[in-house]
Amino acid sequence: MPLIDAIIRAEEGRKNLAYPDPLTLGEPYTIGEGHTGGIKPGDVWTNAQIDSAKALDILHATNGCLANFPWFSRLDEVRHAVMVSLAFQLGIPRLRGFVRFLGAMRDQRWNAAGGELRDSILYKQAHDRTERAARAIETGESQWKA
């Protein structure tokens, strides 16, 4: 299993039944492995639907990173996967708002990039997940089982 698949599975879990956003306790509803968009309460998906949506979501996040961050393609496997995971989780528009983090990533200042993640609202909202991402960026080592 590629690292990005392992990260998303570990961070999102896998659910065939739609569930509400943990922060809003409502929309956006999520299904599968972190898929949102057009999901309604009570929706049920097969494993094949989950796998298909996840593949498309990863492709969309990867293409967003390629289109928005010229330095993205130079990242090693771990940092590449973390960036795709962040784009998957936040969406490119929100990720683009992490200006200092992105500048540190561009300049390969890994400790600074990890520190910027820890100094973000995301860290307060999803502490454990963001800490794993920060450690992976700082060390270049996966914090997830592949």
C-alpha angles and dihedrals in degrees: 000000000000115000095250090056090051092049094050093045091049095045101038104030119209123275129170092196122069115251134189125258108271093225099047097027084222135041135050093051116204134208137177112005101344100313116156133171123087093010117141132192109274096027113144124196134193121235089254091056090049093050092048094048092046092052091050092045091052091048091049092049092046093049090048091054092047092050096046107033114048091192094054095093090058094061122109119246097269097047090042090055092047091053091050089048091052091048089049092049100040105022122237096275093058093040090054087061091067090084100160092044091050092047090053091048091049091051093044092239092149099177091050091048091052090048091051090054090051089050093055134098086242089066090055092048099042105017101167095044093047092046090055090050092048092049091048091051093047096047104027087229125121117251091194133071111253 
